[in-house]
Amino acid sequence: MAKISLPVVPYFRSVIEEGQKVVWPARDTVIRHTIMVIVSVAVAISIFASIDYGLQKLVILAITK
């Protein structure tokens, strides 16, 4: 019976080597991008919520007449 060898050790070595090559962003860049994402999501939520509210009122108006 043939023995199946899994290349687990070389895989994890390559993962560690690639992880050491990563250039992490500076703290101020991360903070700035996080704020941009939060503001963008808040704007998108307000746009979709207002559209939903307006359509809800139109449907209620159409049903009641």
N, C-alpha and C positions, 0 to 999 in steps of 0.2 A: 504494500500500500504506500502511495506517495505521500510524503509529508508536505502539507501546505504551509508555507511561511508567509506571514503577513508583514509587510514593510512598515510596521508601526513606528519603530524607532527612527528610521530616516525621515518619515513623515513629520514627526514632532520636531526633529532637528531643523527641518526646512521651515516649519511654522515659526519656530523661535528666531531663526535667521531673518525671515521676512518681517517679523514683528519688530526686530531691532532696526530695520531700515525705515520704519514709519516715521514721518516727520509730523509731529503733533502741532496743532495750531496754538498760538499764544492765548493766554487767558482772556485778554481784551477782545480778541477776535471771536472766541467762543461766546462771550457775553453779548457782543454786538449781534452776532448771527442768531442767538437765542431770542433776543429782544425783537429782531426783525421777524422771526417766525411767529412769535406770540402776537405781534401786532397784525401780521398778515392773516392769521387765523381769526383774530377778533373781527377784522374788517369783513372777511368772507362770511363769518357767522352772522354778522349784522345785516349784510346784503341778503343772504338767503332767508333769514328770519323775517325781514321786512317783505320780501316777495311772498313768502308763505302766508304771512298775516294778511297781505292785500288780497291774495287769491282766496283765502278763507272768507274774508268779508264779501268778496264778489259772489262766491258760491252761496253764502247765507242769504245775500240779497236776491240772488236768482231763485232760490228755493222758496223764499217767503212771498214772492209776488206771483 
